[in-house]
Amino acid sequence: MSSPISTRREGGILEVTLDRPKANAINLETSREMGLVFERFRDDLELRVAIVRTAGDKFFSAGWDLKAAADGDAVDGDYGVGGFAGLQELRDLNKPVLACVNGMVVGGGFELALSCDMILASAHSSFALPEIKAGTLADAATIKLPKRIPYHVAMDLLLTGRWMDAEEAHKWGLVNEILPDNEALEARVWELARLLESGPPLVFATIKEVAREAEGQRFQDTMNAVTKRKLRSVDVLYGSEDNLEGFKAFAEKRDPVWKGK
């Protein structure tokens, strides 16, 4: 059986595509495979940014594969190194990840998109967390969503399971950009990925680690961790060639050349 996960590498960009007809649902085996892909992305020093997309234009992902669950996949089973869908719990992923959303984003598929740093969506995309209707919990979304959009909007989605269209998702800041169709979406995602590919990887790593550290901590505690270089990415950045290169390039009025060290 062929793998439901394919990858395409262009320079420092890795495109990861999930293709599991009909709804790109994710079972335990697929989740473990996705985790290995994203783990390799994390550890490959030549890769700078990832794009997460799925095949087709009806479903981005229906999330947890309920048919597989009925056949024995345990809800609390082994999802692999990165948790559900390979990204949800992957430690120390300090590189930008873009979600290219085209179609319905449901349940665990919604949670996969939330695991990315930016979400770009086609105009016909829509979002829902219908777990409440099945008498279960959208666990990661319940933790993350109230921190991403207004609390009352997040509770509305979680408590009712209703659909949110792309326009409303953009209104609340859940989606960064809406593109008119799949062709425009793909072009824009790659344009953004190339922009990030040319950016300073050590600064990106620091931004992501500091943002994670700030969740659940007082502002001053996080500031102390940054200013005293207690965070690994901060310490690496401030002692790096890239940090000095940024200052030199600014003073010399030229584009910096980032080496990632």
MARBA-3410 file (N, C-alpha, C, O; in Angstrom, 1 decimal):
261
0.8,-1.2,0.0,0.0,0.0,0.0,0.9,1.2,0.0,1.8,1.3,0.8 ~ 0.6,2.2,-0.9,1.4,3.4,-1.0,1.1,4.3,0.3,0.1,4.2,0.9 ~ 2.1,5.1,0.6,2.0,6.0,1.7,1.0,7.1,1.5,0.9,7.6,0.4 ~ 0.2,7.5,2.5,-0.7,8.6,2.3,0.0,10.0,2.5,-0.6,11.0,2.3 ~ 1.3,9.9,2.8,2.1,11.2,3.0,3.1,11.3,1.9,3.9,10.4,1.7
3.1,12.4,1.2,4.2,12.7,0.2,4.8,14.0,0.6,4.2,14.9,1.2 ~ 6.1,14.1,0.1,6.8,15.3,0.4,7.5,15.8,-0.9,7.8,15.1,-1.8 ~ 7.6,17.2,-0.9,8.4,17.8,-2.0,9.3,18.8,-1.4,8.9,19.7,-0.6 ~ 10.5,18.7,-1.9,11.6,19.6,-1.3,12.1,20.6,-2.4,12.5,20.1,-3.5 ~ 12.0,21.8,-2.1,12.6,22.9,-3.0,13.4,23.8,-2.2,12.9,24.7,-1.4
14.7,23.7,-2.3,15.6,24.5,-1.5,15.4,24.2,-0.1,15.5,23.1,0.4 ~ 15.1,25.3,0.7,14.9,25.1,2.1,13.5,24.9,2.5,13.1,25.0,3.7 ~ 12.6,24.6,1.5,11.2,24.5,1.8,10.8,23.0,1.6,11.2,22.4,0.7 ~ 10.0,22.5,2.6,9.5,21.2,2.5,7.9,21.3,2.5,7.3,21.8,3.4 ~ 7.4,20.7,1.4,5.9,20.7,1.3,5.5,19.2,1.7,6.0,18.3,1.1
4.6,19.2,2.6,4.1,17.9,3.1,2.6,17.8,2.7,1.8,18.6,3.1 ~ 2.2,16.7,2.0,0.9,16.5,1.5,0.3,15.3,2.1,0.8,14.2,2.0 ~ -0.9,15.4,2.7,-1.7,14.2,3.2,-2.7,13.9,2.1,-3.5,14.8,1.7 ~ -2.7,12.7,1.7,-3.7,12.2,0.7,-4.3,10.9,1.1,-3.8,9.8,0.8 ~ -5.4,11.0,1.8,-6.2,9.8,2.2,-7.6,10.0,1.9,-8.4,10.5,2.7
-8.0,9.6,0.7,-9.4,9.8,0.3,-10.3,9.0,1.2,-9.9,8.0,1.7 ~ -11.5,9.5,1.5,-12.1,10.6,0.8,-12.0,11.9,1.5,-12.2,13.0,1.0 ~ -11.7,11.8,2.8,-11.7,13.0,3.6,-10.4,13.4,4.3,-10.4,14.2,5.2 ~ -9.3,12.8,3.9,-8.0,13.0,4.5,-8.1,12.9,6.0,-7.5,13.6,6.8 ~ -8.8,11.8,6.5,-8.9,11.5,7.9,-7.5,10.9,8.3,-6.8,10.3,7.5
-7.2,11.0,9.6,-5.9,10.6,10.1,-6.1,9.4,11.1,-6.8,9.6,12.2 ~ -5.5,8.3,10.8,-5.5,7.2,11.8,-4.2,7.1,12.5,-3.3,8.0,12.3 ~ -4.0,6.2,13.4,-2.8,6.1,14.2,-1.5,5.9,13.3,-0.5,6.6,13.5 ~ -1.6,5.0,12.3,-0.5,4.8,11.4,-0.1,6.1,10.7,1.1,6.4,10.6 ~ -1.1,6.8,10.1,-0.8,8.0,9.4,-0.2,9.0,10.3,0.7,9.8,9.9
-0.7,9.2,11.5,-0.2,10.1,12.5,1.3,9.9,12.8,2.1,10.8,12.9 ~ 1.6,8.6,13.0,3.0,8.2,13.3,3.9,8.6,12.1,5.0,9.1,12.3 ~ 3.4,8.3,10.9,4.2,8.7,9.7,4.4,10.2,9.6,5.5,10.6,9.3 ~ 3.4,10.9,9.9,3.5,12.4,9.8,4.5,12.9,10.8,5.3,13.8,10.6 ~ 4.5,12.3,12.0,5.4,12.7,13.0,6.9,12.5,12.6,7.7,13.3,12.9
7.1,11.4,12.0,8.5,11.1,11.5,8.9,12.2,10.4,10.1,12.6,10.4 ~ 8.0,12.5,9.5,8.3,13.5,8.5,8.6,14.9,9.2,9.6,15.5,8.8 ~ 7.8,15.3,10.1,8.0,16.6,10.7,9.2,16.6,11.7,9.9,17.6,11.8 ~ 9.5,15.4,12.2,10.7,15.3,13.0,12.0,15.5,12.2,12.9,16.1,12.5 ~ 12.0,14.8,11.0,13.1,15.0,10.0,13.2,16.5,9.6,14.3,17.0,9.4
12.1,17.1,9.3,12.1,18.5,9.0,12.7,19.3,10.1,13.5,20.2,9.8 ~ 12.3,19.1,11.3,12.9,19.8,12.5,14.4,19.7,12.6,15.1,20.7,12.9 ~ 14.9,18.5,12.3,16.3,18.2,12.6,17.2,18.5,11.4,18.4,18.4,11.5 ~ 16.6,18.7,10.2,17.4,19.0,9.0,17.8,20.5,9.0,16.9,21.3,8.8 ~ 19.1,20.8,9.1,19.5,22.2,9.2,19.3,22.9,7.9,19.3,24.1,7.9
19.2,22.2,6.8,19.1,22.9,5.5,17.6,23.2,5.2,17.4,24.0,4.3 ~ 16.7,22.7,5.9,15.3,23.0,5.7,14.9,24.2,6.6,15.2,24.2,7.8 ~ 14.2,25.2,6.1,13.9,26.4,6.8,12.4,26.6,7.1,12.0,27.2,8.1 ~ 11.5,26.1,6.2,10.1,26.3,6.4,9.3,25.1,5.8,9.8,24.5,4.9 ~ 8.1,24.8,6.4,7.3,23.7,5.9,5.9,24.2,5.5,5.4,25.1,6.1
5.4,23.6,4.5,4.0,23.8,4.1,3.2,22.5,4.3,3.6,21.5,3.9 ~ 2.1,22.6,5.0,1.2,21.5,5.2,0.0,21.7,4.4,-0.8,22.6,4.5 ~ -0.3,20.7,3.5,-1.4,20.7,2.6,-2.0,19.3,2.5,-1.4,18.4,2.9 ~ -3.2,19.3,1.9,-3.8,18.0,1.7,-4.3,17.9,0.3,-4.6,18.9,-0.4 ~ -4.6,16.7,-0.2,-5.0,16.5,-1.6,-6.5,16.8,-1.7,-7.3,16.6,-0.7
-6.9,17.2,-2.9,-8.4,17.5,-3.1,-8.8,18.9,-2.7,-8.0,19.6,-2.1 ~ -10.0,19.2,-2.9,-10.5,20.6,-2.6,-11.8,20.5,-1.8,-12.5,21.5,-1.6 ~ -12.2,19.3,-1.4,-13.4,19.2,-0.6,-13.1,19.2,0.9,-13.7,20.0,1.7 ~ -12.1,18.4,1.3,-11.7,18.3,2.7,-10.2,18.7,2.9,-9.4,18.1,2.2 ~ -9.9,19.6,3.7,-8.5,19.7,4.2,-8.2,18.5,5.0,-7.3,17.8,4.7
-9.1,18.3,6.0,-9.0,17.0,6.8,-10.2,16.9,7.7,-10.6,17.9,8.3 ~ -10.8,15.7,7.7,-11.9,15.4,8.6,-11.4,15.1,10.0,-12.2,14.8,10.9 ~ -10.1,15.1,10.2,-9.5,14.8,11.5,-9.4,13.3,11.8,-9.0,12.5,11.0 ~ -9.7,13.0,13.1,-9.6,11.6,13.5,-10.4,10.6,12.7,-11.6,10.9,12.4 ~ -9.8,9.5,12.3,-10.4,8.5,11.4,-11.4,7.7,12.3,-10.9,6.7,12.9
-12.7,8.0,12.2,-13.6,7.3,13.1,-13.8,5.8,12.6,-14.1,4.9,13.4 ~ -13.6,5.6,11.3,-13.7,4.2,10.8,-12.6,3.3,11.4,-12.8,2.2,11.8 ~ -11.4,3.9,11.4,-10.2,3.2,12.0,-10.5,3.0,13.5,-10.1,2.0,14.0 ~ -11.1,4.0,14.1,-11.4,3.8,15.6,-12.4,2.7,15.8,-12.2,1.9,16.7 ~ -13.4,2.6,14.9,-14.3,1.5,15.0,-13.7,0.1,14.8,-14.2,-0.9,15.2
-12.6,0.1,14.0,-11.8,-1.1,13.7,-10.8,-1.4,14.7,-10.0,-2.4,14.6 ~ -10.6,-0.6,15.8,-9.7,-0.9,16.8,-8.7,0.2,17.2,-7.9,0.0,18.2 ~ -8.5,1.2,16.4,-7.6,2.3,16.7,-8.1,3.0,18.0,-9.2,3.5,18.1 ~ -7.3,2.9,19.1,-7.7,3.5,20.4,-7.5,5.0,20.4,-6.5,5.5,19.8 ~ -8.5,5.7,20.9,-8.4,7.2,21.0,-7.1,7.6,21.7,-6.5,8.6,21.4
-6.7,6.8,22.7,-5.5,7.1,23.5,-4.3,6.3,23.0,-3.4,6.0,23.8 ~ -4.3,5.9,21.8,-3.3,5.1,21.2,-2.0,5.8,20.9,-1.9,7.0,21.3 ~ -1.0,5.2,20.3,0.3,5.8,20.0,0.2,6.6,18.7,0.2,6.0,17.6 ~ 0.1,7.9,18.9,0.1,8.8,17.7,1.4,9.1,17.1,1.5,9.7,16.0 ~ 2.5,8.7,17.8,3.8,8.9,17.3,4.5,10.1,18.0,4.0,10.7,18.9
5.7,10.4,17.5,6.6,11.3,18.1,6.1,12.7,18.2,6.4,13.5,19.2 ~ 5.2,13.1,17.3,4.7,14.5,17.3,3.2,14.6,17.8,2.6,15.6,17.7 ~ 2.7,13.5,18.4,1.3,13.5,18.8,0.4,13.5,17.6,0.9,13.1,16.5 ~ -0.9,13.8,17.8,-1.8,13.7,16.7,-1.4,14.5,15.5,-1.0,15.7,15.6 ~ -1.4,13.9,14.3,-1.0,14.5,13.0,0.4,14.9,12.9,0.8,15.6,12.0
1.2,14.5,13.9,2.7,14.8,13.8,3.2,16.1,14.2,4.4,16.3,14.4 ~ 2.3,17.0,14.5,2.7,18.4,14.8,2.2,18.8,16.2,2.9,19.7,16.9 ~ 1.1,18.3,16.7,0.5,18.8,17.9,1.4,18.8,19.1,1.2,19.8,19.9 ~ 2.2,17.9,19.2,3.1,17.8,20.4,4.6,17.7,20.1,5.3,17.2,21.0 ~ 4.9,18.0,18.9,6.3,17.8,18.5,7.2,18.9,19.2,7.0,20.1,19.1
8.1,18.4,20.0,9.0,19.3,20.8,10.0,20.0,20.0,10.5,19.5,19.0 ~ 10.2,21.3,20.4,11.3,22.1,19.8,11.3,22.3,18.3,12.3,22.4,17.7 ~ 10.1,22.4,17.8,10.0,22.7,16.4,10.0,24.2,16.2,9.0,24.9,16.3 ~ 11.3,24.7,16.0,11.5,26.1,15.9,11.7,26.7,14.5,12.5,27.5,14.3 ~ 10.9,26.1,13.6,10.9,26.6,12.2,9.4,26.9,11.8,8.5,26.3,12.4
9.2,27.9,10.9,7.9,28.3,10.5,7.2,27.1,9.8,7.8,26.4,8.9 ~ 5.9,26.9,10.1,5.1,26.0,9.4,3.8,26.7,8.9,3.1,27.3,9.7 ~ 3.5,26.5,7.6,2.3,27.2,7.0,1.3,26.1,6.7,1.6,25.1,6.2 ~ 0.0,26.4,7.0,-1.1,25.6,6.7,-1.7,26.1,5.4,-2.1,27.3,5.3 ~ -1.8,25.3,4.4,-2.5,25.6,3.1,-3.8,24.9,3.1,-3.9,23.7,2.8
-4.9,25.6,3.5,-6.2,25.0,3.8,-7.1,25.2,2.6,-7.4,26.3,2.2 ~ -7.6,24.1,2.1,-8.5,24.1,0.9,-9.6,23.1,1.2,-9.5,21.9,0.9 ~ -10.8,23.6,1.6,-11.9,22.7,1.9,-12.3,22.8,3.4,-12.0,23.7,4.1 ~ -13.0,21.7,3.8,-13.5,21.6,5.1,-12.4,21.2,6.1,-11.7,20.3,5.9 ~ -12.4,21.9,7.2,-11.4,21.7,8.2,-12.1,21.3,9.5,-12.7,22.1,10.2
-12.1,20.0,9.8,-13.0,19.5,10.8,-12.3,18.8,11.9,-11.3,18.0,11.7 ~ -12.7,19.0,13.1,-12.2,18.3,14.3,-10.7,18.3,14.4,-10.1,19.3,14.5 ~ -10.1,17.1,14.3,-8.6,17.0,14.3,-7.9,17.7,13.2,-6.8,18.1,13.3 ~ -8.6,17.9,12.1,-8.1,18.6,11.0,-7.9,20.1,11.3,-7.0,20.8,11.0 ~ -8.9,20.6,12.1,-8.9,21.9,12.6,-7.6,22.0,13.6,-6.9,23.0,13.6
-7.5,21.0,14.4,-6.3,21.0,15.3,-5.0,21.0,14.6,-4.0,21.5,15.1 ~ -4.9,20.3,13.5,-3.7,20.2,12.7,-3.4,21.6,12.2,-2.3,22.1,12.3 ~ -4.4,22.3,11.7,-4.2,23.7,11.2,-3.8,24.6,12.4,-2.9,25.5,12.2 ~ -4.3,24.4,13.6,-3.9,25.2,14.7,-2.5,25.0,15.1,-1.9,25.8,15.8 ~ -2.0,23.8,14.8,-0.6,23.5,15.1,0.4,24.2,14.2,1.6,24.2,14.5
-0.1,24.9,13.2,0.8,25.6,12.3,0.9,27.1,12.7,0.1,27.5,13.5 ~ 1.9,27.8,12.2,2.1,29.1,12.6,1.3,30.1,11.9,1.0,31.2,12.4 ~ 0.9,29.8,10.6,0.1,30.7,9.8,-0.9,29.8,9.0,-0.5,28.7,8.6 ~ -2.1,30.3,8.8,-3.1,29.6,8.1,-3.5,30.5,6.9,-4.0,31.6,7.1 ~ -3.4,29.9,5.7,-3.9,30.5,4.5,-5.0,29.6,4.0,-4.8,28.4,3.9
-6.1,30.2,3.5,-7.3,29.4,3.1,-7.9,29.9,1.8,-7.9,31.0,1.5 ~ -8.4,28.9,1.1,-9.2,29.2,-0.1,-10.6,29.8,0.4,-11.0,29.5,1.5 ~ -11.3,30.5,-0.5,-12.5,31.2,-0.1,-13.6,30.2,0.3,-14.5,30.6,1.1 ~ -13.6,29.0,-0.2,-14.7,28.1,0.1,-14.4,27.2,1.3,-15.2,26.3,1.6 ~ -13.3,27.5,2.0,-12.9,26.7,3.2,-13.9,27.0,4.3,-14.4,28.1,4.4
-14.1,26.0,5.2,-14.9,26.2,6.4,-14.3,25.4,7.5,-13.6,24.4,7.3 ~ -14.7,25.8,8.8,-14.1,25.2,10.0,-15.2,24.8,10.9,-16.2,25.4,11.1 ~ -14.9,23.6,11.6,-15.9,23.2,12.6,-15.2,22.2,13.6,-14.3,21.5,13.2 ~ -15.7,22.2,14.8,-15.3,21.3,15.9,-16.6,20.5,16.3,-17.2,20.9,17.3 ~ -17.0,19.5,15.6,-18.2,18.8,15.9,-18.2,17.8,17.0,-19.1,17.0,17.2
-17.0,17.7,17.7,-16.9,16.6,18.7,-18.0,16.7,19.7,-18.4,15.6,20.2 ~ -18.5,17.9,20.1,-19.6,18.0,21.1,-20.8,17.1,20.6,-21.5,16.6,21.5 ~ -21.1,17.0,19.3,-22.2,16.3,18.8,-22.0,14.8,19.0,-23.0,14.0,18.9 ~ -20.8,14.4,19.1,-20.5,12.9,19.3,-20.2,12.6,20.7,-19.8,11.5,21.1 ~ -20.4,13.6,21.6,-20.2,13.4,23.0,-18.8,13.2,23.4,-18.5,12.4,24.4
-17.9,13.9,22.7,-16.5,13.8,23.1,-15.8,15.1,23.1,-16.4,16.1,22.8 ~ -14.5,15.2,23.4,-13.8,16.4,23.6,-12.8,16.7,22.4,-12.1,15.8,22.0 ~ -12.9,17.9,21.9,-11.8,18.4,21.0,-10.7,18.9,21.9,-10.6,20.1,22.1 ~ -9.8,18.0,22.3,-8.9,18.3,23.4,-7.9,19.4,23.1,-7.9,20.4,23.8 ~ -7.1,19.2,22.0,-6.1,20.3,21.7,-6.8,21.6,21.3,-6.3,22.7,21.7
-7.9,21.5,20.6,-8.6,22.8,20.2,-9.2,23.5,21.5,-9.2,24.7,21.5 ~ -9.6,22.7,22.5,-10.1,23.3,23.7,-9.0,24.1,24.4,-9.3,25.1,25.1 ~ -7.8,23.6,24.3,-6.7,24.3,25.0,-6.2,25.5,24.1,-6.0,26.6,24.7 ~ -6.1,25.3,22.8,-5.5,26.3,22.0,-6.4,27.4,21.5,-6.0,28.6,21.5 ~ -7.6,27.1,21.1,-8.5,28.0,20.4,-8.8,29.3,21.2,-8.8,30.4,20.7
-9.1,29.1,22.6,-9.4,30.4,23.3,-8.3,31.3,23.4,-8.4,32.5,23.8 ~ -7.0,30.8,23.1,-5.9,31.7,23.1,-5.6,32.4,21.8,-4.8,33.3,21.7 ~ -6.3,31.9,20.7,-6.1,32.4,19.4,-7.1,33.4,18.9,-6.8,34.3,18.2 ~ -8.3,33.2,19.4,-9.4,34.0,19.0,-10.2,34.4,20.3,-10.0,33.8,21.3 ~ -11.1,35.4,20.2,-11.8,35.8,21.4,-12.5,34.6,22.1,-13.0,33.7,21.5
-12.4,34.7,23.4,-12.9,33.5,24.2,-14.3,33.1,23.9,-14.6,32.0,23.7 ~ -15.2,34.1,23.8,-16.6,33.8,23.6,-16.9,33.2,22.2,-17.8,32.4,22.0 ~ -16.1,33.6,21.2,-16.2,33.0,19.9,-15.7,31.5,19.9,-16.3,30.6,19.3 ~ -14.6,31.3,20.6,-14.0,30.0,20.7,-15.0,29.1,21.5,-15.2,27.9,21.0 ~ -15.6,29.6,22.5,-16.6,28.8,23.2,-17.8,28.5,22.4,-18.4,27.4,22.5
-18.2,29.4,21.6,-19.3,29.2,20.6,-19.0,28.0,19.7,-19.9,27.1,19.6 ~ -17.9,28.0,19.1,-17.5,26.9,18.2,-17.4,25.6,19.0,-17.9,24.5,18.5 ~ -16.8,25.6,20.2,-16.6,24.3,20.9,-17.9,23.8,21.5,-18.1,22.6,21.5 ~ -18.8,24.7,21.9,-20.0,24.2,22.6,-21.1,23.9,21.6,-22.0,23.1,22.0 ~ -21.1,24.5,20.5,-22.2,24.2,19.5,-21.8,23.3,18.4,-22.7,22.7,17.8
-20.5,23.3,18.0,-20.1,22.5,16.9,-20.4,23.1,15.6,-20.4,22.4,14.5 ~ -20.8,24.4,15.6,-21.3,25.0,14.3,-20.1,25.2,13.3,-18.9,25.1,13.7 ~ -20.5,25.6,12.1,-19.5,25.8,11.1,-19.1,27.3,11.0,-20.0,28.2,11.3 ~ -17.9,27.6,10.8,-17.4,29.0,10.6,-16.8,29.0,9.2,-15.9,28.2,8.9 ~ -17.2,30.0,8.4,-16.7,30.1,7.0,-15.4,30.8,7.0,-15.0,31.4,8.0
-14.7,30.8,5.9,-13.4,31.4,5.8,-13.4,32.9,6.1,-12.5,33.4,6.8 ~ -14.5,33.6,5.7,-14.6,35.0,5.9,-14.6,35.3,7.4,-14.0,36.2,7.9 ~ -15.4,34.6,8.2,-15.5,34.8,9.6,-14.2,34.4,10.3,-13.8,35.1,11.2 ~ -13.6,33.3,9.8,-12.3,32.9,10.4,-11.3,34.0,10.2,-10.4,34.2,11.1 ~ -11.3,34.7,9.1,-10.4,35.8,8.8,-10.7,37.0,9.7,-9.8,37.6,10.2
-12.0,37.2,9.9,-12.4,38.3,10.7,-11.9,38.2,12.2,-11.5,39.2,12.7 ~ -11.9,37.0,12.7,-11.4,36.8,14.1,-9.9,36.5,14.2,-9.4,36.3,15.3 ~ -9.2,36.6,13.0,-7.8,36.4,13.1,-7.3,35.0,13.1,-6.1,34.7,13.3 ~ -8.2,34.0,12.9,-7.8,32.6,12.8,-7.1,32.3,11.5,-6.1,31.6,11.5 ~ -7.5,32.9,10.4,-6.9,32.7,9.1,-6.2,34.0,8.8,-6.7,35.1,8.9
-5.0,33.9,8.3,-4.2,35.0,7.9,-4.6,35.7,6.6,-4.7,36.9,6.5 ~ -4.9,34.8,5.6,-5.3,35.3,4.3,-6.3,34.4,3.7,-6.3,33.2,3.9 ~ -7.2,35.0,2.9,-8.2,34.2,2.1,-7.8,34.4,0.6,-7.7,35.5,0.2 ~ -7.7,33.3,-0.1,-7.4,33.4,-1.5,-8.6,32.9,-2.3,-9.4,32.0,-1.8 ~ -8.9,33.4,-3.5,-10.1,33.1,-4.2,-10.3,31.7,-4.7,-11.4,31.2,-4.7
-9.2,31.0,-5.0,-9.3,29.6,-5.4,-8.0,28.9,-5.1,-7.1,29.5,-4.5 ~ -8.0,27.6,-5.4,-6.9,26.8,-5.0,-5.6,27.2,-5.7,-4.5,27.2,-5.1 ~ -5.7,27.6,-7.0,-4.5,28.0,-7.7,-3.9,29.2,-7.1,-2.6,29.3,-6.9 ~ -4.7,30.2,-6.7,-4.2,31.4,-6.0,-3.6,31.1,-4.7,-2.6,31.6,-4.2 ~ -4.3,30.1,-4.0,-3.8,29.7,-2.6,-2.4,29.1,-2.7,-1.6,29.5,-2.0
-2.3,28.1,-3.6,-1.0,27.5,-3.7,0.1,28.5,-4.1,1.2,28.4,-3.5 ~ -0.2,29.4,-5.0,0.8,30.4,-5.4,1.2,31.3,-4.2,2.4,31.5,-4.0 ~ 0.2,31.7,-3.5,0.5,32.6,-2.3,1.3,31.9,-1.2,2.2,32.5,-0.6 ~ 0.9,30.6,-0.9,1.6,29.9,0.1,3.1,29.7,-0.2,3.9,29.9,0.6 ~ 3.4,29.4,-1.5,4.7,29.2,-1.9,5.5,30.6,-1.9,6.7,30.6,-1.6
4.8,31.6,-2.3,5.4,33.0,-2.2,5.8,33.3,-0.8,6.9,33.8,-0.6 ~ 4.9,33.0,0.1,5.2,33.3,1.5,6.3,32.4,2.1,7.2,32.8,2.8 ~ 6.3,31.1,1.7,7.3,30.2,2.1,8.7,30.6,1.6,9.7,30.5,2.3 ~ 8.8,31.1,0.4,10.1,31.6,-0.2,10.6,32.8,0.6,11.8,33.0,0.8 ~ 9.6,33.7,1.0,10.0,34.8,1.8,10.6,34.4,3.1,11.6,34.9,3.5
10.0,33.4,3.8,10.4,33.0,5.0,11.8,32.2,4.9,12.6,32.2,5.8 ~ 11.9,31.5,3.8,13.1,30.7,3.5,14.3,31.6,3.5,15.4,31.2,3.9 ~ 14.1,32.9,3.0,15.2,33.8,2.9,15.5,34.6,4.2,16.4,35.4,4.3 ~ 14.7,34.3,5.2,14.8,35.0,6.5,15.8,34.4,7.5,16.4,33.4,7.1 ~ 16.0,35.0,8.6,17.0,34.6,9.6,16.5,33.4,10.4,15.7,33.6,11.3
17.0,32.2,10.2,16.5,31.0,10.9,16.7,31.0,12.4,15.9,30.5,13.1 ~ 17.8,31.6,12.8,18.0,31.7,14.3,17.0,32.6,15.0,16.6,32.4,16.1 ~ 16.7,33.7,14.3,15.7,34.6,14.8,14.3,33.9,14.8,13.5,34.0,15.8 ~ 14.0,33.2,13.8,12.7,32.5,13.7,12.6,31.5,14.9,11.6,31.4,15.6 ~ 13.7,30.8,15.1,13.8,29.8,16.2,13.5,30.5,17.6,12.8,29.9,18.4
14.1,31.6,17.7,14.0,32.4,19.0,12.5,32.9,19.2,12.0,32.8,20.2 ~ 11.9,33.4,18.1,10.6,33.9,18.1,9.6,32.7,18.6,8.8,32.9,19.5 ~ 9.8,31.5,18.0,8.9,30.4,18.4,9.1,29.9,19.8,8.2,29.6,20.5 ~ 10.4,29.9,20.2,10.6,29.4,21.6,10.1,30.4,22.6,9.5,30.0,23.6 ~ 10.4,31.7,22.4,9.9,32.7,23.3,8.4,32.7,23.4,7.8,32.9,24.5
7.7,32.6,22.2,6.3,32.6,22.2,5.7,31.4,23.0,4.7,31.6,23.7 ~ 6.4,30.2,22.8,5.9,29.1,23.6,6.1,29.3,25.1,5.3,29.0,25.9 ~ 7.3,29.8,25.4,7.6,30.1,26.8,6.7,31.0,27.5,6.3,30.9,28.7 ~ 6.2,32.0,26.7,5.3,33.0,27.3,3.9,32.5,27.6,3.2,33.0,28.4 ~ 3.5,31.4,27.0,2.2,30.8,27.3,2.2,30.2,28.7,3.0,29.4,29.1
1.3,30.8,29.5,1.2,30.3,30.9,2.2,30.9,31.9,2.3,30.4,33.0 ~ 3.0,31.8,31.4,4.0,32.5,32.3,3.7,33.9,32.4,3.1,34.6,31.5 ~ 4.1,34.5,33.6,4.0,36.0,33.7,4.9,36.6,32.7,6.0,36.1,32.4 ~ 4.6,37.8,32.3,5.4,38.6,31.4,6.8,38.7,31.9,7.8,38.5,31.1 ~ 7.0,39.1,33.1,8.3,39.4,33.7,9.2,38.1,33.7,10.4,38.2,33.5
8.5,37.0,34.0,9.3,35.7,34.0,9.8,35.4,32.7,11.0,35.0,32.5 ~ 9.0,35.6,31.6,9.5,35.3,30.3,10.6,36.3,29.9,11.6,36.0,29.2 ~ 10.4,37.6,30.2,11.4,38.6,29.9,12.7,38.3,30.6,13.8,38.5,30.0 ~ 12.7,37.8,31.8,13.9,37.5,32.5,14.6,36.3,31.8,15.8,36.3,31.7 ~ 13.8,35.4,31.4,14.4,34.2,30.6,15.1,34.6,29.4,16.1,34.1,28.9
14.5,35.7,28.7,15.1,36.2,27.5,16.3,37.0,27.8,17.4,36.8,27.2 ~ 16.2,38.0,28.6,17.3,38.9,28.9,18.5,38.3,29.5,19.7,38.7,29.3 ~ 18.3,37.2,30.3,19.4,36.5,31.0,19.8,35.3,30.1,20.6,34.4,30.6 ~ 19.3,35.2,28.9,19.7,34.1,28.0,19.5,32.7,28.5,20.4,31.8,28.4 ~ 18.4,32.5,29.3,18.1,31.2,29.8,17.5,30.2,28.8,17.6,29.0,29.0
17.0,30.8,27.7,16.4,30.0,26.7,17.5,29.6,25.6,18.3,30.5,25.3 ~ 17.5,28.4,25.2,18.6,27.9,24.4,18.7,28.7,23.1,19.8,29.2,22.6 ~ 17.5,29.0,22.4,17.6,29.7,21.1,18.0,31.1,21.3,18.7,31.6,20.4 ~ 17.7,31.7,22.4,18.2,33.1,22.7,19.7,33.1,22.8,20.4,34.0,22.3 ~ 20.2,32.2,23.6,21.6,32.1,23.8,22.4,31.9,22.5,23.4,32.5,22.3
21.9,31.0,21.7,22.5,30.7,20.4,22.5,31.9,19.5,23.5,32.2,18.9 ~ 21.3,32.6,19.5,21.2,33.8,18.6,22.2,34.8,19.0,22.9,35.4,18.1 ~ 22.3,35.2,20.3,23.1,36.3,20.7,24.6,36.0,20.6,25.4,36.9,20.7 ~ 25.0,34.8,20.4,26.4,34.4,20.2,26.7,34.0,18.8,27.7,33.4,18.6 ~ 25.8,34.3,17.9,25.9,33.8,16.5,26.5,34.7,15.5,26.6,35.9,15.7
27.0,34.1,14.4,27.5,34.9,13.3,26.4,35.7,12.7,26.5,36.8,12.2 ~ 25.2,35.1,12.6,24.0,35.7,12.0,23.6,37.0,12.7,23.3,38.0,12.1 ~ 23.7,37.0,14.0,23.4,38.2,14.8,24.3,39.3,14.4,23.8,40.5,14.2 ~ 25.6,39.1,14.3,26.5,40.1,13.9,26.3,40.5,12.5,26.4,41.7,12.1 ~ 26.0,39.5,11.6,25.8,39.8,10.2,24.6,40.7,10.0,24.6,41.6,9.2
23.5,40.6,10.8,22.4,41.5,10.7,22.8,42.9,11.0,22.3,43.8,10.3 ~ 23.6,43.1,12.0,24.0,44.5,12.4,24.9,45.1,11.3,24.7,46.2,10.9 ~ 25.8,44.2,10.8,26.7,44.7,9.7,26.0,45.1,8.4,26.2,46.1,7.8 ~ 25.0,44.2,8.1,24.3,44.4,6.8,23.5,45.7,6.9,23.3,46.5,6.0 ~ 22.9,46.0,8.1,22.1,47.2,8.3,23.0,48.4,8.2,22.7,49.4,7.5
24.2,48.4,8.8,25.1,49.5,8.8,25.7,49.7,7.4,25.9,50.9,7.0 ~ 25.9,48.6,6.7,26.4,48.7,5.3,25.4,48.9,4.2,25.7,49.0,3.0 ~ 24.1,49.0,4.6,23.0,49.2,3.7,22.9,48.1,2.6,22.8,48.4,1.4 ~ 23.0,46.8,3.0,23.0,45.7,2.1,22.1,44.6,2.6,21.7,44.7,3.8 ~ 21.7,43.7,1.8,21.0,42.5,2.3,21.8,41.6,3.1,23.0,41.3,2.7
21.3,41.1,4.2,22.1,40.1,5.0,22.2,38.8,4.4,21.3,38.4,3.6 ~ 23.3,38.0,4.7,23.4,36.7,4.2,23.4,35.8,5.4,24.3,35.7,6.2 ~ 22.3,35.1,5.6,22.1,34.3,6.8,22.7,32.9,6.6,22.5,32.2,5.6 ~ 23.4,32.4,7.6,24.1,31.1,7.6,23.4,30.1,8.5,23.7,28.9,8.5 ~ 22.6,30.6,9.4,22.0,29.7,10.4,23.0,29.3,11.5,22.8,28.2,12.1
24.0,30.1,11.7,25.0,29.8,12.8,25.6,31.1,13.3,26.5,31.0,14.2
END
